[in-house]
Amino acid sequence: MNRVYVCSCFGVTDQQVKEHAAAGACTPRQIASATKAGTDCGSCVRTIQGLLGRGACPRRELLDKGRTTSVLAPAPELADVA
């Protein structure tokens, strides 16, 4: 499996971003909350935006309708980082 690193600061791959997007992350900030990508030098934020695209966001649609959704949990490998 080829790994394409989106965030070299934290070793986050495009596949990880896509997995979090499939789980409901709609913005680079939500990806950052789950993976830390984009929180150091910031050079990957535009790439993350490109991976997320401009499609419909189920979480945003639910929030607009007044329904709440669960918050993304951090990536397991980051759970012990403090």
N, C-alpha and C positions, 0 to 999 in steps of 0.2 A: 504494500500500500504506500503510495507516494504521499508524503506530508508536505503540504504547502503552508508555511508559517505566515500567518497574517500579522501576528504580534511577536516580534523577536524578543522584546523585553521580558515577556512572560511565557514564551513558547506556546502560544495559542495558534492552533491550526484552523484552516478554513472549514474543515470538517466539524470541529468543535463549535464554531460559530453557527454553522448550518444546523447542528443538533439542537443548540439552544434556541435558534429561531423556530425550529419545528416544535419545540416545547412551549413556545409563546413569546419569546423575546422579540420585540418589534423595533427597538432603538439601540444605537450604540451604547447608551447609558445602561440599558438592561443587560447587554452583553458584558459590559464592564463589571456590573454587579455580580455576575455569575463567574467571570473568568479573570478579571482585572485588566483585560485587553483594553488599550486606549487610555489607561490611567497613568502611564509613566511619561513617555516622550510624546505620545499622541499621534505619531505618524501613521498609525494603522486605522485611525478613525474613518477616513474616507473609504478605505478598502472594506471595512466592516459595513459601512453604509451601502456600498455597492453589493455586498453579499446579501444584505437584508432586502434590498430592492425597495420599490415604492408600492408594492402590492397592498392588498387589504390586510389589516392587522386584526385578527380575531379578538385579542385582548383589548385593543383600543375601541373596537365596536361594542364590546360588553361594557366597558367603562362609560362610553357615551350613552348607553341605555340605562345606566345607573346600577349595573350589576358589578360586583367586585370579583376579582379573580385572585388566585394564589400568587404569591411572590416567588420568583425563581430562586431556588436554592443555589448556593455557591457550588462550584465544581468540587467533587469529593477530594481531589488532590490539594485543594486550597483550604479545606475545612480546618486544618490545624495551624494555618498561617495566621499569625496575630500581629 
